[in-house]
């Protein structure tokens, strides 16, 4: 197998075509496939220390770093600094 054929075969192993998704009001193209959320952050260019949420039906749904998500295209995500507790100053 030539080097070119090996690269093509590697590209086709369980990886879909590139699709647009939105992260923090910018559109990026990533492979359409299943990701562990921590891998998705890397694909989106999100710092691993940030929390990732998906916009679903107008609501923000927090995504656990160890959960899986299937990307089909058109998904909208928001990242932010993780909340550690109450912001109320009593």
Secondary structure as a PSIPRED ss2 file (coil, helix, strand):
# PSIPRED VFORMAT (PSIPRED V4.0)

   1 X C   1.000  0.000  0.000
   2 X C   1.000  0.000  0.000
   3 X H   0.000  1.000  0.000
   4 X H   0.000  1.000  0.000
   5 X H   0.000  1.000  0.000
   6 X H   0.000  1.000  0.000
   7 X H   0.000  1.000  0.000
   8 X H   0.000  1.000  0.000
   9 X H   0.000  1.000  0.000
  10 X H   0.000  1.000  0.000
  11 X H   0.000  1.000  0.000
  12 X H   0.000  1.000  0.000
  13 X C   1.000  0.000  0.000
  14 X C   1.000  0.000  0.000
  15 X C   1.000  0.000  0.000
  16 X C   1.000  0.000  0.000
  17 X C   1.000  0.000  0.000
  18 X E   0.000  0.000  1.000
  19 X E   0.000  0.000  1.000
  20 X E   0.000  0.000  1.000
  21 X E   0.000  0.000  1.000
  22 X E   0.000  0.000  1.000
  23 X E   0.000  0.000  1.000
  24 X C   1.000  0.000  0.000
  25 X C   1.000  0.000  0.000
  26 X E   0.000  0.000  1.000
  27 X E   0.000  0.000  1.000
  28 X E   0.000  0.000  1.000
  29 X E   0.000  0.000  1.000
  30 X E   0.000  0.000  1.000
  31 X E   0.000  0.000  1.000
  32 X C   1.000  0.000  0.000
  33 X C   1.000  0.000  0.000
  34 X E   0.000  0.000  1.000
  35 X E   0.000  0.000  1.000
  36 X E   0.000  0.000  1.000
  37 X H   0.000  1.000  0.000
  38 X H   0.000  1.000  0.000
  39 X H   0.000  1.000  0.000
  40 X H   0.000  1.000  0.000
  41 X H   0.000  1.000  0.000
  42 X H   0.000  1.000  0.000
  43 X H   0.000  1.000  0.000
  44 X H   0.000  1.000  0.000
  45 X C   1.000  0.000  0.000
  46 X C   1.000  0.000  0.000
  47 X C   1.000  0.000  0.000
  48 X C   1.000  0.000  0.000
  49 X C   1.000  0.000  0.000
  50 X E   0.000  0.000  1.000
  51 X E   0.000  0.000  1.000
  52 X E   0.000  0.000  1.000
  53 X E   0.000  0.000  1.000
  54 X E   0.000  0.000  1.000
  55 X E   0.000  0.000  1.000
  56 X E   0.000  0.000  1.000
  57 X C   1.000  0.000  0.000
  58 X C   1.000  0.000  0.000
  59 X E   0.000  0.000  1.000
  60 X E   0.000  0.000  1.000
  61 X E   0.000  0.000  1.000
  62 X E   0.000  0.000  1.000
  63 X E   0.000  0.000  1.000
  64 X C   1.000  0.000  0.000
  65 X C   1.000  0.000  0.000
  66 X C   1.000  0.000  0.000
  67 X C   1.000  0.000  0.000
  68 X E   0.000  0.000  1.000
  69 X E   0.000  0.000  1.000
  70 X E   0.000  0.000  1.000
  71 X C   1.000  0.000  0.000
  72 X C   1.000  0.000  0.000
  73 X C   1.000  0.000  0.000
  74 X C   1.000  0.000  0.000
  75 X C   1.000  0.000  0.000
  76 X E   0.000  0.000  1.000
  77 X E   0.000  0.000  1.000
  78 X E   0.000  0.000  1.000
  79 X E   0.000  0.000  1.000
  80 X E   0.000  0.000  1.000
  81 X E   0.000  0.000  1.000
  82 X C   1.000  0.000  0.000
  83 X C   1.000  0.000  0.000
  84 X C   1.000  0.000  0.000
  85 X C   1.000  0.000  0.000
  86 X C   1.000  0.000  0.000
  87 X C   1.000  0.000  0.000
  88 X C   1.000  0.000  0.000
  89 X C   1.000  0.000  0.000
  90 X C   1.000  0.000  0.000
